Amino acid sequence: MIRRVVIGAALALIACACAAQRTEARQEIVLGVKVNTADSDGFYRQADGSWIETAPNGVARFRFTQEREAEGVAIVFDETRHVRLRIDPAAGTITEEASGAWRPLYRFSEIVRGAPLSPAPADAPVTRVWFEHGGGFARFGDAWVEISPVDGKFGEARWREESRDAGAITLRETARQTLARIALGEGAVYLSDGDAALQRKAIRAIDRGA
């Protein structure tokens, strides 16, 4: 009798472990797709549900809002460029909407899968700032670079971070003697020559990370 109980308990534990493994496998999602072209490394899901397209050096070029996802196919939209893409892991392709149809854009070289991402803590360092009408700033190593609103490429100028607190980040570009104050609480970036405000750009999104 005792032997039957022990065997029964062991079988139950094995069944639970198998079920846990199946559950863990079901929880894996597509975190990104690599395309490895001259301009684009790939497209990657973010913890807030958005997607970013990265350059070959890994820095974000464009940001997409996910409009919907069904049967593993994600439809994403870049509001600043009015570009809508269809990311289809089963077909291994990314297609772009054009005149009511989907035209081929990229083929995957790799699919990255894993557990759903956890949002970065609210006090995590700011890594990217996206402007409302395209472009932005990205932290790149120990400096910051501008992201072009036209093609998502990075400017050659390097901005040094002068100060940072809970409400704002101040950057300086030495060659042009230009200051950029990223007012996080206000949702705007102010560019100035140190004497007067030159330009105000509204912030569309802020990315945080390590």
C-alpha atoms as one frame of an Amber mdcrd trajectory, in Angstrom:
protein
   0.000   0.000   0.000   2.782   2.412   0.956   4.611   1.591  -2.274   1.526
   2.430  -4.328   1.179   5.771  -2.531   4.839   6.624  -3.156   4.595   5.686
  -6.842   1.370   7.666  -7.157   2.965  10.727  -5.576   6.004  10.459  -7.851
   3.806  10.241 -10.941   1.834  13.248  -9.766   5.040  15.256  -9.332   6.215
  14.281 -12.820   2.854  15.301 -14.285   3.025  18.658 -12.500   6.566  19.257
 -13.781   5.532  18.448 -17.351   2.528  20.743 -17.064   4.748  23.528 -15.721
   7.140  23.072 -18.647   4.253  23.224 -21.107   2.935  26.362 -19.413   6.374
  27.973 -19.524   6.700  27.112 -23.210   3.271  28.588 -23.933   4.306  31.803
 -22.224   7.148  32.416 -24.681   6.413  35.104 -27.248   8.202  36.652 -30.211
  10.416  39.367 -28.725  11.987  40.427 -31.977  12.946  39.608 -35.536  16.342
  40.202 -37.121  16.597  41.321 -40.753  20.322  42.212 -40.908  20.348  44.731
 -43.751  22.718  47.659 -44.292  20.300  50.042 -42.532  18.354  47.817 -40.154
  19.304  45.178 -37.606  15.725  44.239 -36.780  12.463  44.965 -34.976  12.057
  44.384 -31.247   9.100  44.380 -28.878   9.299  46.719 -25.872   7.891  46.203
 -22.383   5.256  48.905 -22.946   3.877  47.077 -25.992   5.556  49.241 -28.628
   8.171  48.070 -31.148  11.443  49.678 -32.192  13.514  49.269 -35.316  17.231
  49.290 -34.593  20.229  50.166 -36.732  23.068  47.636 -37.194  24.798  49.150
 -34.135  21.748  48.328 -31.997  20.509  51.872 -31.387  16.824  52.557 -32.045
  15.939  54.267 -35.340  12.142  54.305 -35.328   9.375  53.575 -32.841   6.094
  51.805 -33.671   2.831  51.527 -31.760   1.285  48.053 -31.896  -2.251  48.430
 -33.217  -3.264  44.789 -32.883  -1.914  41.246 -32.751  -3.710  38.059 -33.765
  -2.396  34.533 -34.303   1.152  35.793 -33.799   0.926  38.495 -36.499   1.538
  42.039 -35.219   0.359  45.179 -37.002   2.488  48.172 -35.967   2.340  51.858
 -36.912   4.900  54.671 -36.904   2.829  57.807 -36.291   5.553  60.256 -37.338
   6.179  58.738 -40.773   2.695  57.219 -41.229   4.232  53.810 -41.889   2.256
  50.655 -41.093   3.993  47.263 -41.030   2.846  43.659 -40.695   5.261  41.430
 -38.733   4.465  37.808 -39.544   6.728  35.238 -37.812   5.014  32.281 -39.510
   5.749  33.670 -42.974   9.128  35.050 -41.900   8.383  38.411 -43.467   7.719
  42.069 -42.734   5.401  43.757 -45.198   4.479  47.422 -45.549   0.999  48.742
 -46.239   0.825  50.665 -49.515  -2.355  51.694 -51.359  -4.459  49.204 -49.442
  -2.134  46.234 -50.090   0.878  44.732 -48.322   4.186  44.892 -50.202   7.299
  42.898 -49.189   9.824  44.863 -47.156  12.100  42.438 -45.248  12.673  38.737
 -44.738  13.737  37.510 -41.292  17.180  36.127 -40.693  16.297  35.123 -37.122
  13.368  35.148 -34.697  14.062  35.998 -31.050  11.682  34.335 -28.567  11.399
  34.551 -24.801   9.206  35.317 -21.826   7.098  38.513 -21.891   9.097  41.589
 -20.906   8.660  43.370 -17.604   8.359  47.168 -17.702  11.457  49.081 -16.596
  11.159  50.694 -13.138   9.821  54.238 -13.181  13.167  55.481 -11.862  15.261
  53.584 -14.443  17.629  55.786 -16.506  16.225  57.421 -19.635  17.783  55.860
 -22.744  15.771  57.425 -25.581  13.509  60.415 -26.113  11.200  60.435 -29.139
   9.906  63.722 -30.573   6.265  64.131 -31.535   7.079  64.915 -35.157   9.891
  62.414 -35.625  13.485  62.020 -34.540  14.790  62.370 -31.018  17.782  61.722
 -28.785  19.356  58.372 -27.913  21.944  57.560 -25.266  24.866  55.935 -27.030
  27.555  54.707 -24.664  28.656  57.631 -22.513  27.192  60.255 -24.874  23.920
  61.133 -26.609  23.215  61.379 -30.345  20.406  62.878 -32.377  18.046  60.605
 -34.332  17.082  61.980 -37.752  13.310  62.392 -38.269  13.783  61.588 -41.954
  15.688  58.307 -42.099  16.300  57.408 -38.441  20.064  57.692 -38.844  22.249
  59.113 -36.111  23.915  62.499 -36.277  27.684  62.696 -36.053  27.607  65.256
 -33.235  27.995  63.888 -29.723  26.110  65.522 -26.863  27.685  65.392 -23.408
  25.353  64.902 -20.444  25.980  67.828 -18.090  23.358  67.154 -15.446  20.483
  64.849 -14.629  17.794  64.859 -11.973  14.294  63.473 -11.582  12.779  66.184
 -13.741  15.273  66.982 -16.474  18.435  66.014 -18.357  20.754  68.707 -19.719
  22.959  67.964 -22.738  25.638  70.087 -24.436  27.000  69.846 -27.957  30.379
  71.579 -27.735  31.102  72.248 -31.434  27.958  74.323 -31.921  27.728  75.455
 -28.276  24.146  74.209 -28.183  22.269  73.127 -25.080  19.375  70.689 -24.934
  17.212  70.495 -21.839  15.025  67.389 -21.764  12.161  68.406 -19.464  10.766
  64.992 -18.606   7.930  66.220 -16.411   6.784  68.753 -18.982   7.143  66.394
 -21.938   9.301  68.728 -24.024  12.877  69.316 -25.160  14.281  72.846 -25.327
  17.223  73.574 -27.629  19.129  76.787 -26.981  22.464  78.525 -27.569  22.708
  79.369 -23.878  21.278  82.887 -24.287  17.796  82.292 -25.625  15.422  79.446
 -26.365  15.743  78.442 -30.016  13.257  75.643 -30.346  10.771  73.581 -28.362
  10.007  70.015 -29.374   7.212  67.990 -27.792   8.107  64.503 -26.533   6.039
  61.608 -27.868   7.609  58.800 -25.843  10.386  58.118 -23.354  12.276  54.822
 -23.151  13.976  53.682 -19.974  16.437  50.913 -19.319  19.865  50.042 -18.002
